[in-house]
Amino acid sequence: MKKRLLATLAIALCAIFMFPLSACNQSDDPDSEKVDPNRTQLYVCNYDGGYGTDWLYAVKKRFEEAYRDVSYEKDKMGVQIIVNKDRRKANVLASQILDDKYEVYFTEEAYYYTLLNENHALGDITDAVTADLGAYGDTAGKTILDKLSDEQLEYYGVDGSDGKKHFYGVPHYAGNMQIAYNVELFEEKGFYFKKGADISGPAEECFVAPKSTAASEARSVGPDGREGTYDDGLPATYDEFYLLCDFIKQNSCTPLLWSGEVYQYYLTGLMRMLASDFEGLEQMSLNYTLDGEAKTLGTIQGGQFVRDAQTTVIGDTNRHEIARQEGKYRALQFMQTITEQTNGVNKYAHAKSYNPVFLNKDAQTEYLFAGKDGVTGDIAMLVDGIWWQNEASATFERMVNAYGDEYSSMHRKFATMPLPKASYGKVNEVKNSDKTMTIYDQMLSLCFMKANVADWKKPLAYEFIKFVNSDASLVEFTQITNTPKALQYTMTEEQKAKMTPYGRSVMSQREHADIVYPYSNKTAFINNQASFGSLFYSKINSTTNNYAPELLKDKRATAETWFSGMYEYQKNDRTWR
């Protein structure tokens, strides 16, 4: 049986890269698939958000094929994966997990130690995390453990009574807010800075000619400070970004679009990205470890940010001081500039961007149809999560049906924009570094087995978790969703070729970035994880405010007043367990 199983696995793994990936149409009803009494069932719950569930149906098909001749119960042969598409995140599901019939979960907004210590919902999957994945196509001896970063190893590894590290979950997908841009429009209109551009002069003299190419007209170095790389011509600094937006308007296009329904969350997520990119991995991580030397703290004096003369060691007694990081202030300045309205009109954003009934999928549809339907004007950039293209798959299909295959996600040219730096000085800091950007991964995603799975079925759950986290499955996930998993793995150029242009840009950016995971294994964090979402909370006029964009847009706050209020909130109002 073992030889037959290995042969079947080999065939299944090869099939991933031999045939085009296709989506599966499944009912939202978790019981829509009839239970096969001749096979053993494993019930799997997936959060069906922006990343969808198509990737899981692809895994299901391959796993069932690989295990068709394996028996886990008397008089039964094979395995049936029963998939539930759920719209509840882990923090909502927490109290229900042990009573649900689902045994393996893929979800987000998961407070790992809360699920483990308070809800007692997580089962020990150490055997899966430390097992050899060679049978699933990985290099012999390679484990899931090998795919975790140092920060992830520290966080997910729990000290056991046996003196060993135990694992009760592993990270699932990766995700961050970003600015997507329409590459076709940028090329057609010449929205790229030319080499040697003087941004103090007229805007029209700073940009390449319309319909030019990188080969025909030299572009600026972009935010990575290097000539001849993927970001050439894109805005290197905040000031260049504002100038780009002005130039886009001069060309009768809309610079920015975001969802009015969720703008507070999405733009706050963008601020976390800007702050992380300014601070870098070490300094940004202090917000979660609360243990180390803070080097960028300061105050506002005479309308200017002034750094402290000395660095500050952060510990239990002064953890509120971390609110004074310069990167947070610079992010607030950027946000104030792009969100501020005068007489209800935003200088840069689409008119619907503050409409509360303008949903995230509405924004994606508006963006995709812009300039293509003869009604909607051109829109240059979209603020959304890196999952937006996968989430908009139905819109792409509509456009293909209406206009032809050239409007498919594989043929439309979009990319994720590397964030501009606060200054040219910050550009110079990264130009000689292996990592030219710092990304804030906001998903808190988790793959886990619930605690009360029957002992006889745990080996099956382990095998499924191993299978999902094999290199072949990680690559397949990325090809289907055009987004990364939150693990360390590589893709060949041939494998990337099956992704959309946008998906390839996401992966390229991630390859050049440090990743901030907003967690740590410090006691203060473990006992208070839910409160760490208050990174930009601010107390202004005796009122605690959660979302800076909401007040900045209406001029009820400025970057300076919000920044000062953040320190007030963290020092006097944040509660700790």
C-alpha positions in Angstrom: 0.0 0.0 0.0 2.8 2.4 0.8 4.3 2.2 -2.7 0.9 2.7 -4.2 0.3 5.7 -2.0 3.7 7.3 -2.9 3.0 6.7 -6.6 -0.4 8.3 -6.3 1.1 11.3 -4.5 3.7 11.7 -7.2 1.0 11.8 -9.9 -1.1 14.2 -7.9 1.8 16.6 -7.3 2.9 16.5 -10.9 -0.6 17.3 -12.0 -0.4 20.7 -10.3 2.1 22.0 -12.8 1.0 20.1 -15.9 -2.6 21.4 -16.1 -4.2 24.8 -15.8 -5.7 25.6 -12.5 -9.4 26.0 -12.5 -12.0 27.3 -10.0 -14.6 25.0 -8.6 -18.3 25.9 -8.1 -19.5 24.7 -4.7 -22.5 25.5 -2.6 -22.2 27.6 0.5 -24.2 24.8 2.3 -21.7 22.9 4.4 -23.8 19.7 3.9 -24.3 20.1 0.2 -21.8 17.4 -0.5 -23.3 14.0 0.2 -21.4 12.0 2.7 -19.9 8.9 1.3 -20.4 6.1 3.8 -17.6 4.1 2.3 -14.9 6.7 3.0 -13.7 8.5 6.2 -14.7 12.1 6.4 -12.5 15.0 7.6 -14.5 18.2 8.1 -12.7 21.4 7.2 -13.8 25.0 7.8 -12.4 27.8 5.7 -12.9 31.5 6.1 -14.2 32.5 2.7 -13.1 36.1 2.4 -10.9 37.8 -0.2 -8.7 34.6 -0.7 -11.8 32.5 -1.4 -12.0 28.7 -1.2 -11.0 27.6 -4.7 -7.5 26.8 -3.4 -9.0 24.4 -0.8 -11.2 22.6 -3.3 -8.0 22.1 -5.4 -6.2 20.6 -2.3 -9.3 18.5 -1.5 -9.3 16.9 -5.0 -5.6 16.0 -4.8 -5.7 14.8 -1.2 -8.7 12.6 -1.9 -6.9 11.1 -4.9 -3.7 10.5 -3.0 -5.5 8.8 -0.1 -8.1 6.8 -2.1 -6.5 3.5 -1.1 -5.8 4.4 2.5 -8.0 3.1 5.3 -8.6 5.0 8.6 -11.8 3.1 9.7 -12.8 -0.6 9.6 -14.6 -1.4 6.4 -13.9 2.0 4.9 -11.4 2.9 2.2 -10.3 6.5 1.2 -10.9 9.9 2.6 -13.5 12.5 1.9 -12.8 16.2 2.7 -16.0 18.0 3.6 -15.5 21.8 3.0 -17.4 24.5 4.8 -17.2 28.1 3.4 -17.6 30.3 6.4 -17.7 34.1 6.7 -17.0 34.1 10.5 -13.4 34.9 11.5 -11.6 33.2 14.3 -12.4 35.8 17.0 -16.1 35.2 16.3 -15.8 31.4 16.0 -13.7 31.0 19.1 -16.4 29.9 21.6 -18.0 27.6 19.0 -15.1 25.6 17.7 -15.3 22.7 20.2 -19.0 22.2 19.5 -18.7 22.5 15.7 -18.3 19.4 13.6 -15.4 20.9 11.8 -12.0 19.5 12.7 -9.4 21.5 10.7 -9.7 25.3 10.3 -8.2 27.9 8.0 -9.1 31.4 9.3 -7.9 34.9 10.2 -8.0 37.4 13.1 -6.9 34.5 15.3 -5.6 35.4 18.7 -3.5 32.3 19.1 -2.9 32.3 22.8 -6.5 33.3 23.6 -7.8 30.3 21.5 -5.3 28.1 23.3 -5.5 29.2 26.9 -9.0 30.7 27.3 -11.1 28.9 24.7 -9.0 25.6 24.9 -9.8 25.2 21.2 -6.5 24.3 19.7 -5.2 20.7 19.4 -1.5 19.9 19.5 -0.2 19.5 15.9 3.5 19.2 16.8 3.6 15.8 15.1 2.5 17.4 11.8 4.7 20.5 12.1 7.9 18.5 12.7 7.2 15.6 10.3 9.2 15.0 7.1 7.3 16.3 4.1 9.3 14.3 1.6 6.3 12.0 0.7 4.5 15.2 -0.5 7.3 16.3 -2.8 9.4 18.5 -0.5 13.1 17.9 -0.2 13.7 14.9 2.1 13.8 15.9 5.7 12.1 19.3 5.2 9.3 20.1 7.7 6.7 22.8 8.2 9.0 24.0 11.0 11.6 24.9 8.4 9.2 27.2 6.7 8.6 29.5 9.7 10.5 32.7 10.3 12.4 33.3 13.6 9.5 35.5 14.8 6.9 32.8 13.9 8.9 30.1 15.6 9.1 32.1 18.8 5.4 32.9 18.8 3.9 29.6 17.8 6.3 27.4 19.7 4.8 26.8 23.2 6.9 25.4 26.0 5.5 22.0 27.1 5.9 20.2 30.4 8.2 17.8 28.6 10.7 20.6 28.0 10.0 20.7 24.3 8.3 23.2 22.0 4.7 22.3 21.0 2.7 23.8 18.2 -1.0 24.3 18.1 -1.3 26.1 14.8 0.8 27.5 11.9 0.3 30.7 9.9 -2.0 30.4 6.9 -2.0 33.2 4.3 -0.2 36.5 4.2 -1.9 39.8 3.7 -1.4 43.6 3.8 -2.9 46.8 2.5 -1.3 48.3 -0.6 -1.8 50.7 -3.5 -2.4 48.9 -6.7 -1.8 50.8 -9.9 -2.9 50.3 -13.5 0.3 49.6 -15.4 -1.4 50.0 -18.8 -2.7 53.5 -17.9 0.7 54.5 -16.4 2.4 53.5 -19.7 -0.2 55.1 -21.9 -0.3 58.5 -20.1 3.3 58.6 -19.0 2.8 58.5 -15.3 6.4 57.6 -14.6 9.0 60.0 -13.3 11.9 60.4 -15.8 15.5 60.1 -14.9 16.9 63.3 -13.4 13.4 64.9 -12.8 13.4 68.1 -10.8 10.2 67.9 -8.8 10.4 71.5 -7.7 9.7 72.5 -11.4 6.6 72.1 -13.5 4.9 68.7 -13.1 4.7 68.1 -16.9 8.5 68.3 -17.1 9.0 65.6 -14.5 7.4 62.7 -16.3 8.2 60.5 -19.3 6.4 61.0 -22.6 3.0 59.3 -23.0 3.2 55.7 -24.4 7.0 55.6 -23.7 8.7 52.5 -22.4 11.5 52.0 -20.0 13.7 51.2 -23.0 12.7 54.3 -24.9 13.0 56.8 -22.1 15.0 56.5 -18.9 13.1 56.5 -15.7 14.0 57.6 -12.2 15.3 55.0 -9.7 12.1 54.7 -7.7 11.8 54.0 -3.9 14.4 51.3 -3.9 17.1 53.8 -5.0 18.4 51.4 -7.7 18.5 51.9 -11.4 17.2 49.2 -13.6 14.8 47.5 -11.1 11.0 46.8 -11.1 10.1 50.1 -9.4 11.8 52.5 -11.8 9.8 55.6 -12.5 7.4 55.1 -9.5 7.3 57.8 -6.8 10.3 57.5 -4.5 9.0 59.9 -1.8 5.8 61.1 -0.4 6.3 64.5 -2.2 6.8 62.6 -5.5 3.6 60.7 -4.8 1.6 63.9 -4.3 3.1 65.3 -7.5 2.1 62.2 -9.3 -1.4 62.5 -8.1 -1.5 66.2 -9.2 -0.2 65.1 -12.7 -2.8 62.4 -13.0 -5.5 65.0 -12.3 -4.0 67.2 -14.9 -4.5 64.4 -17.4 -8.2 64.1 -16.6 -7.8 60.9 -14.6 -8.7 60.1 -11.0 -5.6 59.4 -8.9 -7.0 57.2 -6.0 -10.0 55.0 -5.2 -11.0 53.1 -2.1 -14.1 51.6 -0.7 -16.3 54.0 1.2 -17.8 51.2 3.3 -14.5 50.2 4.8 -12.2 53.2 4.2 -11.5 53.6 8.0 -10.1 50.1 8.2 -8.3 50.0 4.8 -6.7 53.4 5.2 -5.6 52.6 8.7 -4.1 49.4 7.4 -2.2 51.5 4.9 -0.9 53.7 7.7 0.4 50.6 9.4 2.3 49.8 6.2 3.7 53.3 5.9 4.8 53.3 9.6 6.4 49.9 9.2 8.2 50.8 6.1 9.6 53.9 7.8 10.6 52.2 11.1 11.9 48.9 9.7 11.5 45.4 11.1 13.4 45.9 14.4 11.8 49.1 15.4 8.3 48.3 14.3 8.4 45.0 16.2 8.9 46.9 19.5 5.2 47.7 19.3 4.6 44.0 20.1 7.6 42.9 22.1 7.7 46.1 24.2 11.2 45.1 24.9 14.2 46.9 23.3 15.8 50.2 22.3 13.6 52.7 20.6 15.6 54.9 18.2 13.0 57.0 16.5 11.0 58.6 19.3 10.3 62.3 19.2 7.9 65.1 19.7 6.3 67.8 17.6 8.0 71.2 18.2 6.9 74.3 16.2 5.0 72.1 13.8 8.1 69.9 13.1 9.0 66.4 14.3 12.1 66.5 16.5 13.8 63.3 17.6 14.8 62.7 21.2 18.4 63.4 21.9 18.8 59.9 23.3 17.3 56.5 22.5 14.8 55.0 25.0 14.8 51.4 26.3 11.2 50.2 26.3 10.0 48.0 29.1 7.0 47.3 31.3 7.0 50.8 33.0 7.3 53.0 29.9 5.7 51.0 27.1 3.5 53.9 26.2 6.5 55.8 24.9 6.5 53.6 21.8 3.5 55.7 20.6 6.0 58.5 19.8 7.7 56.7 16.9 8.5 59.0 13.9 7.1 56.5 11.4 3.6 56.8 12.9 3.7 60.6 12.5 4.9 60.4 8.9 2.2 58.0 8.1 -0.4 60.4 9.6 1.0 63.2 7.5 0.7 61.1 4.4 -2.9 60.1 5.3 -3.9 63.7 6.0 -2.7 64.8 2.6 -4.5 62.1 0.6 -7.8 62.1 2.6 -8.4 65.7 3.5 -11.6 67.3 2.0 -12.5 70.9 1.3 -16.2 71.5 1.2 -16.8 67.8 1.0 -14.5 67.3 -2.0 -11.3 65.3 -1.8 -8.4 66.5 -3.9 -7.2 63.1 -5.0 -9.8 60.4 -4.3 -12.8 59.3 -6.3 -16.1 60.9 -5.3 -17.5 57.6 -4.0 -14.6 56.9 -1.7 -16.4 58.1 1.4 -19.8 56.8 0.4 -20.8 54.2 3.1 -22.8 52.1 0.7 -19.8 51.9 -1.8 -18.7 48.4 -0.9 -15.2 46.9 -1.3 -16.3 44.9 -4.3 -18.0 48.0 -5.7 -14.7 49.8 -5.6 -13.0 46.9 -7.4 -15.6 46.8 -10.1 -15.4 50.6 -10.5 -11.6 50.3 -10.8 -11.7 47.5 -13.4 -14.3 49.1 -15.6 -12.7 52.5 -15.4 -11.9 53.8 -18.9 -13.1 50.6 -20.4 -16.9 50.9 -20.4 -17.3 54.3 -22.1 -18.9 55.6 -18.9 -16.4 55.4 -16.1 -13.3 57.7 -16.3 -9.8 56.3 -15.9 -8.7 55.6 -12.3 -5.0 55.2 -11.7 -4.7 53.6 -8.3 -6.7 51.4 -5.9 -6.2 51.2 -2.1 -7.1 47.6 -1.1 -5.6 44.5 0.3 -3.3 42.3 -1.8 -6.2 39.9 -2.2 -8.3 42.4 -4.2 -7.7 40.8 -7.6 -8.8 37.3 -6.4 -11.8 38.9 -4.6 -12.8 40.6 -7.9 -12.7 37.3 -10.0 -16.4 37.5 -10.8 -15.9 41.1 -12.2 -13.1 39.9 -14.4 -15.3 37.1 -15.7 -18.1 39.6 -16.5 -15.6 41.7 -18.4 -14.3 38.7 -20.4 -17.9 37.9 -21.3 -18.6 41.4 -22.3 -15.3 42.5 -24.0 -13.2 39.4 -24.6 -10.3 37.5 -23.1 -8.0 40.5 -23.2 -9.9 41.7 -20.1 -9.1 38.7 -18.0 -6.9 38.9 -15.0 -4.1 37.1 -16.9 -4.1 39.8 -19.6 -4.8 43.0 -17.7 -1.6 44.7 -16.4 -1.9 45.7 -12.7 0.8 45.8 -10.1 1.3 46.6 -6.4 3.1 49.8 -5.9 6.1 49.8 -3.6 5.3 52.4 -1.0 7.1 55.7 -1.4 9.5 56.7 1.4 9.1 59.7 3.6 12.2 61.4 2.2 15.1 60.8 -0.1 17.2 60.1 3.0 15.1 57.0 3.6 15.6 56.0 0.0 19.3 56.2 0.5 19.1 54.0 3.6 17.6 51.1 1.6 19.3 51.3 -1.8 22.2 49.1 -0.7 20.1 46.7 1.4 18.8 43.2 0.4 15.4 44.3 1.7 14.2 47.6 0.3 10.8 47.6 2.0 9.1 46.6 5.2 5.6 45.0 5.0 3.1 44.8 7.8 1.2 41.5 7.7 -2.1 42.3 9.3 -4.0 39.0 8.8 -3.3 37.0 12.0 -4.2 33.9 9.9 -4.1 30.5 11.3 -4.3 26.8 10.3 -5.2 24.5 13.2 -6.8 21.3 14.3 -9.4 21.7 17.1 -8.6 20.2 20.5 -11.3 17.6 20.7 -10.7 15.7 17.5 -11.0 11.9 18.2 -7.6 10.3 18.8 -8.1 7.8 16.0 -8.7 10.7 13.5 -5.8 12.9 14.6 -3.3 11.1 12.2 -5.6 12.0 9.3 -5.8 15.6 10.4 -2.0 15.7 10.7 -1.6 14.3 7.2 -4.0 16.9 5.8 -2.2 19.8 7.5 1.2 18.4 6.2 -0.3 18.1 2.7 -1.7 21.7 2.7 1.7 23.1 3.8 3.9 21.1 1.4 5.8 23.2 -1.1 3.5 22.0 -3.9 0.4 23.1 -2.1 1.9 26.5 -1.1 2.8 27.1 -4.8 -0.7 26.0 -5.9 -2.3 28.3 -3.4 -0.3 31.3 -4.7 -1.1 30.4 -8.3 -4.8 30.2 -7.7 -5.1 33.3 -5.4 -2.2 35.4 -6.7 -1.3 36.0 -3.1 1.4 34.5 -0.8 1.2 32.1 2.1 2.7 33.3 5.3 5.5 30.8 5.2 8.9 30.6 3.6 9.0 29.0 0.2 10.3 29.8 -3.3 8.7 29.7 -6.7 10.4 29.1 -10.1 9.9 31.5 -12.9 7.9 28.8 -14.7 5.6 28.5 -11.7 5.2 32.3 -11.5 4.3 32.4 -15.2 0.9 30.8 -14.3 0.1 33.8 -12.1 -1.4 37.1 -13.2 0.9 40.1 -13.8 -0.5 41.6 -10.5 0.2 38.4 -8.6 3.8 38.3 -9.8 4.3 41.8 -8.7 3.0 40.9 -5.2 5.4 38.1 -4.9 8.3 40.1 -6.3 7.7 42.9 -3.7 7.5 40.3 -0.9 10.8 38.8 -2.0 12.5 42.2 -1.5 10.8 43.0 1.9 11.2 42.4 5.6 7.9 41.2 7.2 6.5 42.6 10.4 4.2 40.0 12.1 2.2 41.9 14.7 2.7 39.5 17.6 5.3 38.3 20.1 5.6 35.7 22.8 6.1 38.3 25.5 3.7 38.0 28.5 2.3 41.5 28.0 1.3 40.6 24.5 -0.1 37.2 25.2 -2.3 38.5 28.0 -3.5 41.5 26.0 -3.4 40.6 22.3 -6.9 42.0 21.4 -5.7 45.5 22.6 -2.7 45.6 20.3 -5.0 46.6 17.5 -4.9 50.1 19.1 -1.7 51.1 17.4 -3.2 54.4 16.1 -5.8 55.0 18.7 -5.8 58.6 19.9 -7.5 60.6 22.6 -8.6 64.0 21.4 -10.8 66.4 23.4 -11.4 63.7 26.1 -12.7 61.3 23.4 -10.9 58.1 22.2 -10.9 57.8 18.5 -10.1 54.6 16.6 -9.6 55.6 13.0 -7.5 58.6 12.0 -8.7 58.8 8.4 -12.3 59.5 9.7 -11.2 62.7 11.5 -8.4 63.7 9.1 -10.7 63.8 6.1 -13.0 66.3 7.8 -10.2 68.4 9.3 -11.4 67.5 12.8 -7.9 66.5 13.5 -4.5 67.0 12.0 -1.5 64.7 11.9 0.0 66.7 14.8 -3.1 66.6 17.1 -3.7 62.9 16.3 -0.1 62.0 17.0 -0.1 63.8 20.4 -3.4 62.1 21.3 -1.9 58.7 20.6 0.6 59.3 23.4 -2.2 60.5 25.7 -4.2 57.3 25.0 -1.4 54.9 25.4 -0.2 56.5 28.6 -3.4 57.1 30.4 -6.3 55.1 28.8 -5.0 51.8 27.5 -5.8 49.0 29.9 -3.5 46.0 30.5 -4.2 42.5 31.9 
